[in-house]
């Protein structure tokens, strides 16, 4: 009898734009984006490398006696999605291997961008001085495999080249599915290099997903001042989840000015909006330390 495939999804960073530590954000978290996905065979995939990846690195080192083999998928190279990388402890132990997947930005390769981030002018340890074995893998195709995961990509509506990821089992047609979609503008606003069929294609990409993690940075009122910034509202995220037939929606990339009380109100409004649309969609907001098992 085949082993049942399961995924354990852990949120290490949930905040957008800039870290917001302090008592006002203690429940939903102040670290910038980082989500770890562990498969039933032990394969670990890390989604984004915001400041949340620092605590993940410490956890990996503690659990594995310093040994780590890590695969990191970067949605894009904006500060809040890579700023934890220089403080990722597995980088600094010989024998560890880290592979970072992501797209180029214009004419700049991902490796060039990461080298600039750790240039001695702004960080004391250059990329070439890391003790771990590091590979930067350019994502040039819509689909590839990482161990037990099949990874599909889609370009999002956000400044620069930003990717959404869908993860499913590589070795079988069934099993759990999840999608990580941060920094994505679902409504009108901005000029993005996506086809006219993008919305329809996007819904197809997400169809029937068990877990959808999606940008819900703004309230509808706040969005009016931020159209073209590449982000969405909780109402837009709920509507998308309904259209795609997702089972669970986790709101993500929280606005820095939204403390825990504001987030409570946003989640309540999102749940009310989802209920009014009918169906059985489960809606929650990402909190640091939260785990979802698929």
C-alpha positions as CSV (number, residue, x, y, z in Angstrom):
1,X,0.0,0.0,0.0
2,X,1.6,3.4,-1.0
3,X,2.6,5.8,1.7
4,X,0.1,8.7,2.0
5,X,1.7,12.0,0.9
6,X,1.4,14.9,3.3
7,X,2.8,18.4,3.5
8,X,3.5,20.3,6.6
9,X,3.5,24.1,6.0
10,X,5.1,26.3,8.6
11,X,4.9,30.1,8.6
12,X,8.2,31.7,9.7
13,X,7.5,35.2,8.3
14,X,4.2,36.8,7.4
15,X,4.7,40.5,7.1
16,X,5.1,42.6,4.0
17,X,7.6,45.4,3.1
18,X,9.6,45.8,6.3
19,X,10.0,43.9,9.6
20,X,7.6,45.2,12.4
21,X,8.7,43.7,15.7
22,X,7.0,44.6,18.9
23,X,4.1,44.0,21.1
24,X,1.5,45.3,18.6
25,X,2.4,42.5,16.1
26,X,3.2,39.7,18.5
27,X,0.4,37.4,17.4
28,X,0.5,37.7,13.6
29,X,4.2,38.3,13.5
30,X,6.6,41.0,12.4
31,X,9.1,39.0,10.2
32,X,9.0,39.4,6.5
33,X,8.0,36.5,4.2
34,X,9.3,32.9,4.7
35,X,7.2,29.7,4.5
36,X,8.7,26.2,4.9
37,X,7.0,23.2,3.3
38,X,8.1,19.7,4.3
39,X,7.0,16.7,2.4
40,X,6.3,13.2,3.8
41,X,9.7,12.0,2.6
42,X,11.5,14.7,4.4
43,X,12.2,17.0,1.5
44,X,12.1,20.7,2.6
45,X,11.3,23.6,0.3
46,X,11.5,27.2,1.6
47,X,9.4,29.8,0.0
48,X,11.1,33.2,0.1
49,X,13.9,34.4,2.4
50,X,12.6,37.4,4.3
51,X,13.7,37.9,7.9
52,X,11.7,34.9,9.0
53,X,14.3,32.6,7.5
54,X,16.7,33.5,10.3
55,X,14.7,31.6,12.9
56,X,14.1,28.8,10.4
57,X,17.9,28.4,9.9
58,X,18.4,28.2,13.7
59,X,15.7,25.5,13.9
60,X,17.3,23.5,11.1
61,X,20.7,23.6,12.6
62,X,19.4,22.6,16.0
63,X,17.3,19.7,14.6
64,X,19.9,18.3,12.3
65,X,23.1,18.8,14.4
66,X,24.3,21.5,12.0
67,X,23.7,19.6,8.8
68,X,21.3,21.0,6.3
69,X,20.3,20.6,2.6
70,X,17.9,23.4,1.7
71,X,16.0,24.4,-1.4
72,X,14.8,28.0,-1.5
73,X,12.2,29.3,-4.0
74,X,12.3,33.1,-4.3
75,X,9.1,34.8,-5.6
76,X,11.2,37.9,-6.5
77,X,14.2,39.9,-5.3
78,X,12.6,42.8,-3.5
79,X,14.2,43.5,-0.1
80,X,11.5,42.0,2.1
81,X,11.8,38.7,0.3
82,X,15.6,38.3,0.5
83,X,16.7,40.3,3.5
84,X,17.0,37.3,5.8
85,X,19.4,35.4,3.5
86,X,22.7,36.9,5.0
87,X,21.6,35.7,8.4
88,X,20.6,32.1,7.4
89,X,22.8,30.0,9.7
90,X,23.1,26.9,7.4
91,X,25.1,29.2,5.0
92,X,28.0,29.2,7.5
93,X,28.6,25.5,8.1
94,X,30.9,23.3,5.8
95,X,29.0,20.4,4.3
96,X,25.7,22.2,4.0
97,X,24.1,22.6,0.6
98,X,21.8,25.5,-0.4
99,X,20.1,25.9,-3.8
100,X,18.3,29.1,-4.5
101,X,15.7,29.2,-7.3
102,X,14.4,32.4,-8.9
103,X,14.1,34.5,-12.0
104,X,16.3,37.3,-13.4
105,X,15.2,40.9,-13.0
106,X,15.5,42.7,-16.3
107,X,19.1,42.2,-17.4
108,X,20.3,41.3,-13.9
109,X,20.7,37.6,-13.0
110,X,19.5,36.4,-9.6
111,X,23.0,35.5,-8.7
112,X,24.2,39.1,-9.5
113,X,21.5,40.5,-7.3
114,X,22.4,38.3,-4.4
115,X,26.1,39.2,-4.8
116,X,25.1,42.9,-4.6
117,X,23.1,42.2,-1.4
118,X,26.2,40.7,0.3
119,X,28.8,43.1,-1.2
120,X,31.3,44.1,1.4
121,X,30.1,47.7,1.2
122,X,26.8,46.7,2.8
123,X,27.5,43.3,4.5
124,X,30.7,42.0,5.9
125,X,30.6,38.4,4.4
126,X,30.5,38.2,0.6
127,X,28.7,35.5,-1.2
128,X,31.9,33.7,-2.2
129,X,33.0,33.4,1.5
130,X,30.1,31.2,2.6
131,X,31.1,27.9,4.1
132,X,28.1,26.0,2.6
133,X,27.9,24.9,-1.0
134,X,25.6,27.4,-2.7
135,X,24.0,27.1,-6.1
136,X,21.8,29.8,-7.7
137,X,19.4,28.2,-10.2
138,X,17.8,30.4,-12.8
139,X,14.1,29.6,-13.3
140,X,13.6,29.6,-17.0
141,X,10.7,27.1,-17.3
142,X,7.2,26.9,-16.1
143,X,7.7,23.6,-14.4
144,X,10.5,21.7,-12.7
145,X,11.0,19.2,-9.8
146,X,12.7,19.5,-6.4
147,X,12.9,16.0,-4.9
148,X,9.4,14.9,-4.0
149,X,7.8,18.2,-5.2
150,X,6.6,19.1,-8.6
151,X,6.8,22.9,-8.9
152,X,4.8,24.9,-11.4
153,X,5.2,28.7,-11.8
154,X,3.2,31.6,-13.1
155,X,4.1,35.3,-13.5
156,X,2.3,37.6,-11.2
157,X,1.1,41.2,-11.4
158,X,3.7,43.0,-9.4
159,X,6.6,45.4,-10.3
160,X,9.5,43.4,-11.7
161,X,9.4,39.7,-12.5
162,X,7.5,38.0,-9.7
163,X,6.5,34.3,-9.6
164,X,3.7,32.4,-8.0
165,X,4.4,28.7,-7.2
166,X,2.2,25.6,-7.1
167,X,3.6,22.6,-5.3
168,X,2.2,19.0,-5.9
169,X,3.7,15.5,-5.5
170,X,6.3,14.8,-8.2
171,X,5.7,11.0,-8.3
172,X,1.9,10.8,-8.4
173,X,-1.1,12.5,-9.9
174,X,-3.0,12.8,-6.6
175,X,-1.9,14.1,-3.2
176,X,-2.0,17.5,-1.6
177,X,-1.5,20.7,-3.5
178,X,-0.6,24.2,-2.3
179,X,0.1,27.5,-4.0
180,X,2.2,30.4,-2.7
181,X,1.2,33.7,-4.2
182,X,2.6,36.8,-2.5
183,X,2.9,40.3,-4.0
184,X,0.2,40.1,-6.6
185,X,-2.3,42.7,-7.8
186,X,-5.7,41.1,-8.6
187,X,-7.6,44.3,-9.3
188,X,-7.2,47.1,-11.8
189,X,-4.1,49.2,-11.5
190,X,-0.5,49.1,-12.7
191,X,1.1,48.1,-16.0
192,X,2.2,44.5,-16.0
193,X,3.6,42.3,-18.7
194,X,1.0,39.6,-18.6
195,X,-1.3,38.3,-21.3
196,X,-4.9,39.5,-21.7
197,X,-5.9,35.9,-20.6
198,X,-4.0,36.2,-17.3
199,X,-6.9,36.1,-14.9
200,X,-8.4,33.1,-16.6
201,X,-5.0,31.4,-16.8
202,X,-4.4,32.2,-13.2
203,X,-7.6,30.6,-12.0
204,X,-6.8,27.5,-14.0
205,X,-3.3,27.4,-12.5
206,X,-4.9,27.4,-9.0
207,X,-7.9,25.2,-9.7
208,X,-8.8,22.9,-6.8
209,X,-5.8,23.8,-4.7
210,X,-6.0,22.5,-1.1
211,X,-4.1,25.6,0.3
212,X,-3.8,29.0,-1.3
213,X,-1.5,31.5,0.4
214,X,-2.2,34.8,-1.1
215,X,-1.4,38.5,-0.7
216,X,-4.1,40.4,1.1
217,X,-2.1,43.4,2.2
218,X,-4.9,46.0,2.0
219,X,-8.5,46.7,3.0
220,X,-10.7,47.9,0.0
221,X,-10.4,51.5,1.3
222,X,-6.6,51.3,1.6
223,X,-6.3,49.9,-1.9
224,X,-7.6,53.2,-3.4
225,X,-4.4,54.9,-2.4
226,X,-2.2,52.0,-3.5
227,X,-3.3,50.9,-6.9
228,X,-0.4,49.9,-9.1
229,X,1.7,48.9,-6.1
230,X,1.3,45.2,-6.9
231,X,-0.9,44.1,-3.9
232,X,-4.4,42.9,-3.2
233,X,-7.3,43.2,-0.7
234,X,-8.8,40.4,1.3
235,X,-12.0,40.7,-0.7
236,X,-10.0,40.1,-3.9
237,X,-8.2,37.1,-2.4
238,X,-11.4,35.6,-1.2
239,X,-13.0,36.0,-4.6
240,X,-10.0,34.4,-6.3
241,X,-10.1,31.5,-3.9
242,X,-13.8,30.9,-4.7
243,X,-13.3,31.2,-8.4
244,X,-10.4,28.6,-8.2
245,X,-12.3,26.2,-5.9
246,X,-9.5,26.4,-3.2
247,X,-10.3,24.6,0.0
248,X,-8.3,26.9,2.4
249,X,-7.2,30.5,2.0
250,X,-4.4,32.0,4.2
251,X,-4.1,35.7,3.9
252,X,-0.5,36.8,3.7
253,X,2.0,39.7,3.3
254,X,0.4,41.8,6.1
255,X,0.6,45.6,5.8
256,X,3.2,46.9,8.3
257,X,0.7,49.4,9.8
258,X,-1.7,46.6,10.6
259,X,-1.2,45.5,14.2
260,X,-2.8,42.5,15.8
261,X,-6.1,44.3,16.5
262,X,-6.4,45.6,12.9
263,X,-5.6,42.1,11.7
264,X,-8.3,40.6,13.8
265,X,-10.8,43.0,12.2
266,X,-9.4,42.2,8.7
267,X,-9.8,38.4,9.2
268,X,-13.3,38.8,10.6
269,X,-14.3,40.9,7.5
270,X,-12.7,38.4,5.2
271,X,-14.6,35.5,6.8
272,X,-17.9,37.4,6.6
273,X,-17.2,38.2,2.9
274,X,-16.5,34.5,2.2
275,X,-19.6,33.4,4.0
276,X,-21.7,35.8,2.0
277,X,-20.4,34.3,-1.2
278,X,-21.5,30.8,-0.1
279,X,-19.4,27.6,-0.3
280,X,-17.1,26.1,2.3
281,X,-13.9,28.1,1.9
282,X,-11.9,28.2,5.1
283,X,-10.2,31.6,5.6
284,X,-7.5,32.5,8.0
285,X,-4.6,34.9,8.2
286,X,-1.0,33.8,8.5
287,X,0.6,33.9,11.9
288,X,4.2,33.3,12.7
289,X,4.6,29.8,14.0
290,X,1.3,28.6,12.5
291,X,1.4,25.2,10.9
292,X,-1.0,23.7,8.3
293,X,-1.0,20.0,7.5
294,X,-2.2,18.9,4.1
